[in-house]
Amino acid sequence: MRVWHFSEMAYPQAWDIGHRMGTFRVTVPNSHYDPVIGADIYERHFAEYELCDELGIDIMLNEHHSTLTCTNAAVPLAGAVLARTTSRSRLLLLGSPIANRPDPVRVAEEMAMIDVISRGRLEMGLVKGAPYEVAPANMNPARLMDRFWEAHDLILKAMSTQDGPFNWESENYHYRQVNIWPRPWQQPHPPVWITALSPRSGRAIAERRHVAAALLSGGIAGAMFDGYRERAAELGWAAPPDRFAYCGLVGVGHTEEEGRRRADEVAGYVRTSPIVAEPFTNPPGYNPIAANVALLKMGPTAFGARVQTVDGRTIDPTRATVQEFIDARTVFAGTPDQVFEQIRTFHREVGGFGHLLIMAQGGTLSHDETCANLRLFAEEVMPRLDTLEVPENRWGEHAERSAAAQ
C-alpha cells in the first residue's frame, strides 16, 4: 500500500472570524489575511512535505478558493515547487477542478511541465470541484459533469498526441491548434485520479481505468468502490487494489491519549470545512436529484455536512468528537497498534484499497507535532500496511454478480 500525506495549508488565525460570520468560504474579506503569516504557513507546509520525501511517504496536494480552510489556491504552483525540492516522493495533485476552469489545454501544459521537472513523478488528479467554488469561479453549476468529462478528454488527448496540432470542437471548448510543449515525461500521460462518492461515479471512473479516490467519506467509500469493481467486471477485467484510494485523518502517538490529542487538533479541518453560507452549499444543478435526496435524508441542517458511523448514527462533523470520527472511519487515532487495527478494519469493510491518503496535519496542529506524527506513522504503522490482504469474499461476490448479469 502506498501512503500519501495531505494537508490544506489552512489559515486558522482567522477562524474566529469564520465562526462569527457563520461561513469559512466565499465571503470572508481577505483583509483578515496577513501575508507575513501566510508566508510562514507556506514555509512550514513545504518543510513537512520535504520531510515526507525523506520518510518515504508520497505527497498529495489540492486546491481551494476564497476560503480560510485552504490557502493553496493553485495546485500546479505548489506541485512545481515540490517537483524541484523533492526527489523520491510521487506527487499527486488532487487536484485541478477542471470543470471550473475555462482552459483545459493550459491544465495539460501545467501538468506536463511538472511531470518533466519531477522526471516522471506526477500523479494527475482531475476533479469536479466543490459546490461552494462555483460562485468564485463564475461558472454555471448546471451540466458541470458534462463540462468535466469534455475537459478530461481534451486534457488527455493534448498530453498523448505527438504528431502535430489537432483541432478540438465540442460544446464547451473550441481550439484550432492544440500542440502542447513540453509533452509529459510519462507516456502516454501521467496516471489519472478522480475523486468520487457515489457508485454511479465509481462506474464512470472504472470505464476509464483511473484511480478512484474517496475522501473522508467512511463507509460511503465502500459503495463507490463496489460500483467501480462491478463495472470493471462487466467490462471483463478485475480492478486491482491500486485503483482505489481513501483519505482519512491520522493522529498517532506513543500513548493513546497523545494520538487522540493530535487527531483532535487535525480534526479542526473537518469541523470547519463544512461551515459555508447557505447560498453556496448546493447551487442548483450541481448535484443530481438522487444525491440531493440522499443528503436530505441524512439531516435537515448543514446541508451535505453529515457523515454516518458504521452502526448507522448520523453525526455533525462540525461538532463531532474524536471517537465519533473514528466510528465514522473519518479518523484513525491512538497508538501505532490502534491506528493500524483501525485501518485494517476499514480496509476489510470496503473490500480493500491500495492507496492511503493521510491528513497528518490539519486544524491547529503545530509543525513540531506534525513532524512527530508523520515520523511515528512512517516508522510504526506504514511498514505493516503491506501485510493487508484484499478480502476474498468481496471479489467473489462481484464475480458472481458479473456472471449472473451476463
The 8 nearest C-alpha neighbors of each residue, nearest first, counted from 0:
[[1, 353, 385, 354, 384, 2, 355, 352],
 [0, 2, 354, 355, 353, 3, 57, 56],
 [3, 1, 355, 56, 356, 354, 57, 0],
 [4, 2, 57, 356, 58, 56, 59, 357],
 [5, 3, 357, 58, 59, 356, 358, 57],
 [6, 4, 358, 59, 357, 60, 3, 58],
 [7, 5, 358, 360, 8, 361, 4, 60],
 [6, 8, 69, 9, 71, 68, 5, 61],
 [9, 7, 69, 70, 6, 71, 44, 40],
 [8, 10, 69, 68, 7, 70, 11, 67],
 [9, 11, 67, 12, 68, 13, 69, 8],
 [12, 10, 14, 13, 9, 363, 362, 67],
 [11, 13, 10, 14, 15, 32, 36, 31],
 [14, 12, 11, 16, 15, 10, 31, 17],
 [13, 15, 17, 11, 16, 12, 18, 67],
 [14, 16, 18, 17, 13, 19, 12, 11],
 [17, 15, 19, 14, 13, 18, 20, 27],
 [18, 16, 23, 14, 20, 22, 15, 19],
 [17, 19, 21, 15, 16, 20, 14, 22],
 [18, 20, 16, 17, 21, 15, 22, 14],
 [21, 19, 17, 22, 18, 16, 27, 23],
 [20, 22, 18, 19, 17, 276, 274, 275],
 [23, 21, 275, 276, 274, 17, 20, 24],
 [24, 22, 17, 67, 66, 275, 274, 27],
 [23, 25, 66, 22, 65, 275, 26, 27],
 [24, 26, 65, 66, 27, 135, 23, 131],
 [25, 27, 24, 28, 65, 22, 23, 276],
 [26, 28, 25, 29, 24, 23, 17, 22],
 [29, 27, 30, 26, 31, 32, 25, 65],
 [30, 28, 31, 32, 27, 65, 33, 26],
 [29, 31, 28, 32, 33, 27, 34, 13],
 [30, 32, 29, 28, 13, 33, 27, 16],
 [33, 31, 29, 30, 34, 13, 37, 36],
 [32, 34, 36, 35, 37, 31, 30, 29],
 [35, 33, 37, 36, 38, 32, 39, 40],
 [36, 34, 38, 37, 33, 39, 40, 32],
 [37, 35, 39, 33, 34, 38, 40, 32],
 [36, 38, 34, 40, 35, 39, 33, 41],
 [39, 37, 35, 41, 40, 36, 34, 42],
 [38, 40, 42, 36, 37, 41, 43, 35],
 [41, 39, 37, 38, 43, 42, 44, 36],
 [40, 42, 38, 44, 39, 43, 45, 37],
 [41, 43, 39, 45, 40, 44, 46, 38],
 [44, 42, 46, 40, 45, 41, 47, 39],
 [45, 43, 47, 41, 46, 42, 48, 40],
 [44, 46, 48, 42, 47, 43, 49, 41],
 [47, 45, 49, 43, 44, 48, 42, 50],
 [48, 46, 50, 44, 49, 45, 43, 51],
 [49, 47, 51, 45, 50, 46, 44, 52],
 [48, 50, 52, 46, 51, 47, 45, 85],
 [51, 49, 47, 53, 52, 48, 46, 54],
 [52, 50, 56, 54, 48, 49, 53, 55],
 [51, 53, 49, 88, 50, 55, 54, 87],
 [54, 52, 50, 51, 55, 49, 56, 87],
 [55, 53, 51, 52, 56, 50, 377, 374],
 [54, 56, 52, 53, 51, 57, 88, 87],
 [57, 55, 51, 54, 3, 2, 52, 88],
 [56, 58, 3, 88, 89, 2, 4, 55],
 [59, 57, 3, 90, 4, 91, 89, 88],
 [58, 60, 91, 5, 4, 92, 3, 90],
 [61, 59, 92, 93, 5, 91, 74, 58],
 [60, 62, 94, 93, 74, 92, 59, 7],
 [61, 63, 72, 71, 74, 73, 94, 64],
 [64, 62, 72, 69, 71, 66, 61, 65],
 [63, 65, 66, 72, 132, 62, 135, 69],
 [66, 64, 25, 24, 63, 135, 67, 26],
 [65, 67, 24, 68, 64, 23, 69, 25],
 [66, 68, 10, 23, 69, 9, 24, 13],
 [67, 69, 9, 66, 10, 272, 7, 70],
 [70, 68, 9, 7, 8, 71, 67, 63],
 [69, 71, 8, 72, 9, 10, 68, 67],
 [72, 70, 62, 69, 73, 8, 74, 63],
 [71, 73, 62, 63, 70, 64, 74, 69],
 [74, 72, 75, 76, 71, 62, 77, 63],
 [73, 75, 77, 62, 76, 61, 78, 71],
 [76, 74, 78, 77, 73, 79, 109, 110],
 [77, 75, 79, 78, 74, 73, 80, 72],
 [76, 78, 80, 74, 79, 75, 81, 73],
 [79, 77, 75, 81, 76, 80, 74, 82],
 [78, 80, 82, 76, 77, 81, 113, 75],
 [81, 79, 77, 78, 82, 83, 84, 76],
 [82, 80, 84, 83, 78, 79, 85, 77],
 [81, 83, 117, 79, 80, 84, 85, 116],
 [82, 84, 81, 80, 85, 117, 79, 116],
 [85, 83, 81, 82, 80, 86, 49, 79],
 [86, 84, 81, 83, 82, 52, 49, 87],
 [85, 87, 88, 84, 52, 82, 117, 83],
 [88, 86, 52, 85, 89, 55, 53, 120],
 [89, 87, 57, 52, 90, 58, 86, 56],
 [88, 90, 120, 57, 121, 58, 91, 87],
 [91, 89, 121, 58, 122, 120, 59, 88],
 [90, 92, 122, 59, 93, 58, 123, 121],
 [93, 91, 94, 60, 124, 123, 61, 59],
 [94, 92, 124, 61, 60, 91, 95, 125],
 [93, 95, 124, 92, 61, 125, 126, 96],
 [94, 96, 125, 97, 126, 124, 93, 74],
 [97, 95, 128, 126, 127, 98, 99, 94],
 [96, 98, 100, 99, 95, 147, 126, 125],
 [97, 99, 147, 146, 96, 100, 127, 143],
 [100, 98, 97, 96, 136, 138, 101, 133],
 [101, 99, 97, 102, 98, 96, 103, 136],
 [100, 102, 103, 99, 98, 97, 172, 171],
 [101, 103, 105, 104, 100, 106, 97, 172],
 [104, 102, 106, 105, 150, 154, 107, 101],
 [105, 103, 107, 106, 102, 154, 108, 157],
 [104, 106, 108, 103, 107, 102, 109, 110],
 [107, 105, 103, 109, 104, 108, 110, 102],
 [106, 108, 104, 154, 110, 105, 109, 111],
 [109, 107, 105, 111, 106, 110, 179, 112],
 [110, 108, 106, 112, 111, 107, 105, 113],
 [109, 111, 113, 107, 112, 108, 106, 114],
 [112, 110, 183, 114, 108, 113, 109, 182],
 [111, 113, 115, 109, 114, 110, 108, 181],
 [114, 112, 116, 110, 115, 79, 111, 117],
 [115, 113, 119, 111, 121, 117, 112, 116],
 [114, 116, 118, 184, 112, 117, 113, 183],
 [117, 115, 113, 118, 114, 82, 112, 83],
 [116, 118, 82, 114, 115, 120, 119, 113],
 [119, 117, 115, 116, 114, 120, 184, 121],
 [118, 120, 114, 184, 185, 117, 121, 115],
 [119, 121, 89, 117, 90, 118, 114, 122],
 [122, 120, 90, 114, 119, 89, 91, 123],
 [123, 121, 91, 190, 189, 90, 191, 92],
 [124, 122, 191, 92, 190, 192, 91, 189],
 [123, 125, 93, 192, 94, 92, 191, 193],
 [124, 126, 95, 94, 193, 192, 96, 97],
 [127, 125, 96, 128, 193, 94, 95, 194],
 [126, 128, 96, 98, 147, 97, 129, 144],
 [129, 127, 96, 126, 130, 132, 99, 98],
 [128, 130, 131, 132, 127, 133, 96, 63],
 [131, 129, 132, 133, 281, 280, 282, 128],
 [132, 130, 279, 280, 129, 133, 134, 25],
 [133, 131, 135, 134, 130, 129, 136, 64],
 [132, 134, 136, 138, 131, 130, 135, 137],
 [133, 135, 137, 136, 132, 138, 131, 279],
 [136, 134, 132, 137, 133, 25, 65, 64],
 [135, 137, 133, 134, 138, 99, 132, 100],
 [138, 136, 134, 135, 133, 139, 99, 132],
 [139, 137, 136, 133, 99, 140, 134, 135],
 [138, 140, 141, 133, 137, 143, 142, 134],
 [141, 139, 285, 143, 284, 138, 142, 133],
 [140, 142, 284, 143, 139, 285, 283, 144],
 [143, 141, 145, 144, 140, 146, 284, 285],
 [142, 144, 146, 141, 140, 145, 147, 98],
 [145, 143, 147, 146, 142, 148, 127, 98],
 [146, 144, 142, 147, 148, 143, 149, 98],
 [145, 147, 143, 149, 144, 98, 148, 150],
 [146, 148, 98, 144, 150, 145, 149, 97],
 [147, 149, 151, 150, 145, 146, 152, 144],
 [150, 148, 146, 152, 151, 147, 153, 145],
 [149, 151, 153, 147, 148, 152, 103, 154],
 [152, 150, 148, 154, 149, 153, 147, 155],
 [153, 151, 149, 155, 150, 154, 148, 156],
 [152, 154, 150, 156, 151, 155, 157, 149],
 [155, 153, 157, 107, 151, 156, 152, 103],
 [156, 154, 158, 152, 157, 153, 159, 151],
 [155, 157, 153, 159, 158, 154, 160, 152],
 [158, 156, 154, 155, 160, 159, 153, 179],
 [157, 159, 155, 156, 188, 160, 182, 107],
 [158, 160, 187, 156, 157, 188, 155, 161],
 [161, 159, 157, 156, 158, 162, 163, 178],
 [162, 160, 163, 159, 178, 182, 158, 164],
 [163, 161, 160, 164, 165, 178, 159, 157],
 [162, 164, 161, 178, 165, 160, 177, 176],
 [165, 163, 178, 177, 176, 166, 162, 175],
 [164, 166, 177, 176, 163, 167, 175, 178],
 [165, 167, 175, 176, 174, 177, 168, 164],
 [168, 166, 174, 173, 175, 169, 165, 172],
 [167, 169, 173, 172, 174, 166, 170, 175],
 [170, 168, 172, 171, 173, 167, 149, 174],
 [169, 171, 172, 168, 173, 149, 146, 145],
 [170, 172, 169, 146, 173, 149, 168, 150],
 [173, 171, 169, 168, 170, 174, 167, 150],
 [172, 174, 168, 167, 169, 175, 171, 166],
 [175, 173, 167, 166, 176, 168, 177, 172],
 [174, 176, 166, 167, 177, 173, 165, 168],
 [175, 177, 164, 165, 166, 174, 178, 167],
 [178, 176, 164, 165, 179, 166, 174, 175],
 [177, 179, 164, 163, 176, 180, 157, 165],
 [180, 178, 181, 108, 182, 177, 157, 158],
 [181, 179, 182, 178, 108, 111, 112, 183],
 [180, 182, 179, 112, 111, 183, 108, 115],
 [181, 183, 180, 111, 158, 179, 184, 112],
 [184, 182, 111, 185, 114, 115, 188, 181],
 [183, 185, 115, 119, 114, 118, 186, 182],
 [186, 184, 188, 189, 183, 119, 187, 114],
 [187, 185, 188, 184, 189, 183, 159, 158],
 [186, 188, 159, 185, 158, 189, 183, 160],
 [187, 189, 186, 185, 158, 159, 183, 190],
 [188, 190, 185, 122, 123, 121, 191, 186],
 [191, 189, 122, 123, 188, 192, 209, 121],
 [190, 192, 123, 209, 124, 122, 189, 210],
 [191, 193, 124, 210, 209, 211, 123, 125],
 [192, 194, 211, 125, 126, 124, 212, 210],
 [195, 193, 212, 211, 213, 126, 192, 196],
 [196, 194, 213, 200, 212, 197, 193, 211],
 [195, 197, 223, 213, 220, 219, 200, 198],
 [196, 198, 223, 200, 199, 195, 201, 222],
 [199, 197, 223, 226, 201, 200, 222, 202],
 [200, 198, 202, 197, 201, 203, 226, 223],
 [199, 201, 203, 197, 202, 198, 195, 204],
 [200, 202, 227, 198, 223, 226, 204, 199],
 [203, 201, 227, 205, 226, 199, 230, 200],
 [202, 204, 200, 206, 205, 201, 199, 207],
 [203, 205, 201, 206, 207, 202, 209, 208],
 [206, 204, 208, 202, 227, 207, 203, 231],
 [205, 207, 203, 204, 208, 202, 231, 230],
 [206, 208, 205, 204, 209, 203, 210, 202],
 [209, 207, 205, 206, 204, 210, 242, 231],
 [208, 210, 191, 207, 192, 204, 211, 205],
 [209, 211, 242, 192, 243, 193, 191, 212],
 [212, 210, 243, 193, 194, 192, 242, 244],
 [211, 213, 244, 194, 245, 243, 193, 195],
 [214, 212, 245, 220, 195, 194, 196, 244],
 [213, 215, 246, 216, 245, 212, 247, 194],
 [216, 214, 329, 247, 246, 217, 213, 245],
 [215, 217, 214, 219, 220, 213, 218, 329],
 [218, 216, 328, 219, 327, 329, 220, 215],
 [217, 219, 220, 221, 216, 309, 349, 328],
 [220, 218, 221, 217, 222, 216, 223, 196],
 [219, 221, 223, 218, 222, 213, 216, 217],
 [220, 222, 349, 224, 219, 218, 223, 225],
 [223, 221, 225, 224, 219, 220, 198, 226],
 [222, 224, 198, 197, 226, 220, 201, 225],
 [225, 223, 221, 227, 226, 222, 220, 228],
 [226, 224, 222, 228, 227, 223, 229, 221],
 [225, 227, 198, 223, 201, 202, 229, 224],
 [226, 228, 201, 202, 224, 205, 230, 225],
 [229, 227, 225, 231, 230, 226, 238, 232],
 [228, 230, 232, 226, 231, 227, 397, 225],
 [229, 231, 233, 202, 227, 232, 228, 226],
 [230, 232, 234, 228, 236, 233, 229, 205],
 [233, 231, 235, 229, 236, 234, 230, 237],
 [234, 232, 230, 231, 235, 401, 229, 236],
 [235, 233, 231, 232, 236, 230, 206, 229],
 [236, 234, 232, 233, 231, 237, 230, 401],
 [235, 237, 232, 231, 234, 238, 233, 228],
 [236, 238, 232, 231, 239, 228, 235, 394],
 [237, 239, 228, 231, 236, 242, 240, 232],
 [240, 238, 241, 242, 237, 243, 353, 352],
 [241, 239, 353, 352, 242, 243, 351, 238],
 [240, 242, 353, 243, 239, 352, 354, 210],
 [241, 243, 210, 240, 239, 211, 238, 209],
 [244, 242, 352, 211, 241, 210, 240, 353],
 [245, 243, 354, 212, 352, 355, 353, 211],
 [244, 246, 213, 355, 212, 214, 356, 354],
 [247, 245, 356, 214, 215, 357, 355, 213],
 [248, 246, 329, 215, 357, 330, 358, 356],
 [247, 249, 358, 330, 357, 331, 329, 359],
 [250, 248, 331, 359, 332, 358, 330, 262],
 [249, 251, 262, 332, 258, 261, 259, 333],
 [250, 252, 258, 333, 334, 332, 372, 335],
 [253, 251, 258, 257, 334, 254, 333, 255],
 [252, 254, 334, 257, 255, 258, 251, 335],
 [255, 253, 252, 257, 256, 334, 258, 333],
 [256, 254, 333, 334, 258, 257, 259, 252],
 [255, 257, 259, 254, 258, 260, 333, 252],
 [258, 256, 252, 260, 254, 255, 259, 261],
 [259, 257, 252, 251, 333, 250, 255, 261],
 [258, 260, 262, 256, 333, 332, 261, 257],
 [261, 259, 263, 257, 262, 258, 256, 264],
 [260, 262, 250, 258, 264, 259, 263, 265],
 [261, 263, 250, 259, 265, 264, 260, 249],
 [264, 262, 260, 266, 261, 265, 321, 259],
 [263, 265, 266, 261, 364, 262, 267, 362],
 [266, 264, 361, 362, 262, 267, 360, 263],
 [267, 265, 268, 263, 269, 264, 262, 362],
 [266, 268, 362, 270, 265, 264, 269, 271],
 [267, 269, 362, 266, 361, 270, 271, 272],
 [270, 268, 266, 272, 267, 271, 316, 317],
 [269, 317, 271, 267, 316, 268, 272, 266],
 [270, 272, 268, 269, 274, 273, 317, 267],
 [271, 273, 269, 274, 268, 270, 68, 23],
 [274, 272, 304, 271, 275, 270, 317, 269],
 [275, 273, 22, 271, 272, 23, 21, 276],
 [274, 276, 22, 273, 24, 23, 277, 280],
 [277, 275, 22, 278, 279, 21, 280, 274],
 [276, 278, 280, 279, 275, 281, 301, 302],
 [279, 277, 276, 280, 282, 281, 275, 131],
 [278, 280, 131, 277, 281, 276, 282, 130],
 [281, 279, 277, 131, 278, 130, 275, 282],
 [280, 282, 279, 130, 283, 285, 278, 131],
 [283, 281, 285, 279, 284, 280, 140, 130],
 [284, 282, 285, 281, 140, 141, 286, 139],
 [283, 285, 141, 140, 286, 282, 287, 142],
 [284, 286, 140, 283, 282, 141, 143, 281],
 [287, 285, 284, 290, 291, 288, 281, 283],
 [286, 288, 290, 289, 291, 285, 284, 292],
 [287, 289, 291, 290, 292, 286, 284, 293],
 [290, 288, 292, 291, 287, 293, 286, 294],
 [291, 289, 293, 292, 287, 288, 286, 294],
 [290, 292, 294, 288, 293, 289, 295, 286],
 [291, 293, 289, 295, 290, 294, 288, 296],
 [294, 292, 290, 296, 291, 295, 289, 297],
 [293, 295, 291, 297, 296, 292, 303, 290],
 [294, 296, 292, 297, 293, 298, 291, 299],
 [295, 297, 293, 294, 298, 292, 299, 291],
 [298, 296, 294, 295, 305, 293, 313, 299],
 [299, 297, 296, 295, 300, 305, 294, 302],
 [298, 300, 295, 302, 301, 297, 296, 294],
 [301, 299, 302, 298, 304, 303, 305, 295],
 [300, 302, 304, 303, 299, 273, 305, 274],
 [303, 301, 300, 304, 299, 280, 294, 295],
 [302, 304, 294, 305, 301, 295, 280, 297],
 [305, 303, 301, 302, 273, 315, 316, 306],
 [306, 304, 315, 303, 314, 297, 316, 313],
 [307, 305, 314, 313, 315, 308, 304, 327],
 [306, 308, 313, 312, 327, 311, 314, 309],
 [307, 309, 327, 326, 312, 311, 310, 313],
 [308, 310, 311, 327, 326, 307, 218, 312],
 [311, 309, 308, 312, 307, 326, 327, 313],
 [312, 310, 308, 309, 307, 313, 327, 306],
 [313, 311, 308, 307, 310, 314, 309, 306],
 [314, 312, 307, 306, 311, 308, 305, 297],
 [315, 313, 306, 305, 307, 316, 312, 319],
 [314, 316, 305, 317, 318, 319, 304, 306],
 [317, 315, 319, 318, 270, 314, 269, 305],
 [270, 316, 318, 315, 319, 271, 269, 273],
 [319, 317, 316, 315, 270, 320, 314, 269],
 [318, 320, 316, 315, 323, 317, 324, 314],
 [321, 319, 323, 322, 324, 318, 263, 316],
 [320, 322, 324, 323, 263, 325, 319, 259],
 [323, 321, 325, 320, 324, 326, 319, 330],
 [322, 324, 326, 320, 325, 321, 319, 327],
 [325, 323, 327, 321, 329, 330, 322, 326],
 [324, 326, 330, 322, 328, 327, 323, 329],
 [327, 325, 323, 308, 324, 328, 322, 309],
 [326, 328, 308, 324, 325, 329, 217, 307],
 [329, 327, 217, 325, 326, 330, 324, 345],
 [328, 330, 215, 324, 247, 327, 217, 325],
 [331, 329, 248, 325, 324, 247, 328, 249],
 [330, 332, 249, 338, 325, 341, 248, 250],
 [333, 331, 250, 338, 259, 258, 251, 249],
 [334, 332, 255, 258, 251, 259, 337, 338],
 [333, 335, 255, 337, 252, 254, 336, 251],
 [336, 334, 338, 337, 380, 379, 251, 339],
 [337, 335, 339, 334, 338, 340, 380, 333],
 [338, 336, 334, 340, 339, 335, 333, 341],
 [339, 337, 341, 335, 332, 331, 340, 336],
 [338, 340, 342, 336, 337, 341, 380, 343],
 [339, 341, 343, 337, 342, 338, 344, 336],
 [342, 340, 338, 344, 343, 339, 331, 337],
 [343, 341, 339, 345, 340, 344, 346, 338],
 [342, 344, 340, 346, 341, 345, 339, 347],
 [345, 343, 341, 347, 342, 346, 340, 348],
 [344, 346, 348, 342, 347, 343, 341, 349],
 [347, 345, 351, 343, 344, 348, 349, 342],
 [346, 348, 344, 350, 345, 349, 351, 390],
 [349, 347, 345, 346, 350, 344, 221, 351],
 [350, 348, 221, 347, 346, 351, 345, 220],
 [349, 351, 347, 390, 393, 348, 346, 389],
 [352, 350, 346, 389, 349, 347, 240, 390],
 [353, 351, 240, 243, 244, 354, 241, 346],
 [352, 354, 241, 240, 0, 243, 244, 1],
 [353, 355, 244, 1, 0, 352, 2, 243],
 [356, 354, 2, 245, 244, 246, 357, 3],
 [357, 355, 246, 3, 4, 2, 245, 247],
 [358, 356, 4, 247, 248, 246, 359, 5],
 [357, 359, 248, 5, 360, 6, 249, 4],
 [360, 358, 249, 357, 369, 373, 248, 372],
 [361, 359, 358, 265, 369, 6, 364, 362],
 [362, 360, 265, 268, 364, 6, 363, 267],
 [361, 363, 267, 268, 265, 264, 364, 266],
 [362, 364, 264, 365, 361, 11, 265, 267],
 [365, 363, 264, 362, 265, 361, 360, 368],
 [366, 364, 368, 367, 369, 363, 360, 370],
 [365, 367, 369, 368, 370, 43, 364, 47],
 [368, 366, 370, 369, 365, 371, 364, 372],
 [369, 367, 371, 365, 370, 366, 372, 364],
 [370, 368, 372, 366, 371, 367, 360, 365],
 [369, 371, 373, 367, 372, 368, 374, 366],
 [370, 372, 368, 374, 369, 373, 375, 367],
 [371, 373, 369, 370, 375, 374, 251, 368],
 [374, 372, 370, 376, 371, 375, 377, 369],
 [375, 373, 377, 371, 376, 372, 378, 370],
 [374, 376, 378, 372, 377, 373, 379, 371],
 [375, 377, 380, 373, 379, 374, 378, 381],
 [378, 376, 381, 374, 375, 379, 380, 373],
 [377, 379, 375, 376, 374, 380, 381, 382],
 [378, 380, 376, 375, 335, 377, 381, 382],
 [381, 379, 376, 335, 383, 382, 339, 377],
 [380, 382, 377, 384, 383, 376, 379, 378],
 [383, 381, 384, 380, 385, 379, 378, 377],
 [384, 382, 381, 385, 386, 380, 339, 387],
 [383, 385, 386, 381, 387, 382, 0, 380],
 [384, 386, 0, 383, 387, 382, 381, 388],
 [387, 385, 384, 383, 388, 382, 0, 343],
 [388, 386, 385, 384, 389, 343, 383, 346],
 [387, 389, 390, 386, 351, 385, 347, 391],
 [388, 390, 351, 391, 350, 387, 347, 240],
 [391, 389, 392, 350, 393, 347, 388, 351],
 [390, 392, 394, 393, 389, 395, 350, 388],
 [391, 393, 395, 394, 390, 396, 350, 397],
 [394, 392, 396, 395, 391, 350, 390, 397],
 [393, 395, 397, 391, 396, 392, 398, 390],
 [396, 394, 398, 392, 397, 393, 399, 391],
 [395, 397, 393, 399, 394, 398, 392, 400],
 [398, 396, 400, 394, 399, 395, 229, 401],
 [397, 399, 395, 401, 400, 396, 402, 394],
 [398, 400, 402, 396, 397, 401, 403, 395],
 [401, 399, 397, 403, 398, 402, 404, 396],
 [400, 402, 404, 398, 399, 403, 233, 232],
 [401, 403, 399, 405, 404, 400, 398, 233],
 [402, 404, 400, 405, 401, 399, 398, 397],
 [405, 403, 401, 402, 400, 233, 399, 398],
 [404, 402, 403, 401, 233, 400, 399, 232]]
